[in-house]
Amino acid sequence: MIKSFQDIKSQDYWGNQEAIMLEDENIINSYDLKYNLLYDQINEEKKTIFILNEKNNLELFILDEFQLLTKKVSSQYPNIRTFKGTL
């Protein structure tokens, strides 16, 4: 079951939009990621997050944890986790 947008509260882990003008006069938007809030989100039973795309729209990603590091490295660094995201 995928949570609704209101349950996920993705707007809580994105903040402080800043427009940045590049040398070629194009403008890009920059956002701060509140890592602790995102970390709490991915530690829930169903790992779903919203990530901003190039059009400033939020896209839902379902995260699946998978083993990328060797077991030896994983045991040395238990706080490093790897995920793959699907739309």
Phi and psi in degrees as a GROMACS rama.xvg file:
@    title "Ramachandran Plot"
@    xaxis  label "Phi"
@    yaxis  label "Psi"
@TYPE xy
-92.7267  134.038  ILE-2
-72.2956  155.857  LYS-3
-77.0312  165.054  SER-4
-56.8318  -39.9596  PHE-5
-65.6932  -34.9445  GLN-6
-69.3669  -37.5019  ASP-7
-74.4199  -35.3158  ILE-8
55.3995  47.9998  LYS-9
-60.2645  -28.1193  SER-10
-61.2665  -20.0018  GLN-11
-72.4275  -28.2268  ASP-12
-100.383  3.89376  TYR-13
-114.365  132.859  TRP-14
-150.915  170.054  GLY-15
51.1831  67.2315  ASN-16
-66.7587  136.354  GLN-17
-134.983  128.755  GLU-18
-87.1283  129.14  ALA-19
-119.003  126.145  ILE-20
-91.2719  126.88  MET-21
-84.5132  169.683  LEU-22
-59.2423  -33.0298  GLU-23
-85.3127  12.9876  ASP-24
71.5827  9.06335  GLU-25
-76.2891  148.942  ASN-26
-112.134  131.578  ILE-27
-119.246  154.027  ILE-28
-102.245  136.992  ASN-29
-118.157  139.713  SER-30
-126.885  148.577  TYR-31
-89.2569  138.581  ASP-32
-102.658  121.944  LEU-33
-85.6455  91.4798  LYS-34
-54.2252  -43.3003  TYR-35
-61.9166  -39.1257  ASN-36
-68.1229  -40.4354  LEU-37
-64.7221  -41.3842  LEU-38
-58.5541  -43.8016  TYR-39
-61.234  -39.0309  ASP-40
-63.774  -43.5297  GLN-41
-78.7211  -8.82776  ILE-42
-89.1492  -4.36451  ASN-43
-72.6263  165.875  GLU-44
-58.3595  -48.1304  GLU-45
-100.827  113.644  LYS-46
-88.312  94.3304  LYS-47
-127.137  134.91  THR-48
-138.224  161.472  ILE-49
-109.743  134.304  PHE-50
-125.543  138.372  ILE-51
-69.6419  136.786  LEU-52
-98.115  -174.31  ASN-53
-66.4985  -14.4713  GLU-54
-101.592  13.8205  LYS-55
64.1178  24.5218  ASN-56
-101.349  144.854  ASN-57
-82.2652  131.137  LEU-58
-114.768  136.357  GLU-59
-80.4204  131.47  LEU-60
-123.436  136.137  PHE-61
-101.041  120.926  ILE-62
-96.4619  133.629  LEU-63
-118.305  125.746  ASP-64
-75.9383  137.552  GLU-65
-144.375  157.906  PHE-66
-82.1951  112.583  GLN-67
-109.917  -39.4725  LEU-68
-82.7268  156.187  LEU-69
-65.7706  160.292  THR-70
-62.0806  -35.2214  LYS-71
-63.684  -47.4377  LYS-72
-66.9809  -39.9524  VAL-73
-60.843  -38.2672  SER-74
-72.1353  -30.4079  SER-75
-73.8183  -31.4719  GLN-76
-129.644  72.595  TYR-77
-66.6813  -16.5436  PRO-78
-85.5154  -6.4192  ASN-79
-89.3057  119.869  ILE-80
-125.983  148.33  ARG-81
-120.363  144.049  THR-82
-134.394  155.536  PHE-83
-120.75  143.352  LYS-84
-113.679  138.308  GLY-85
-123.636  149.569  THR-86
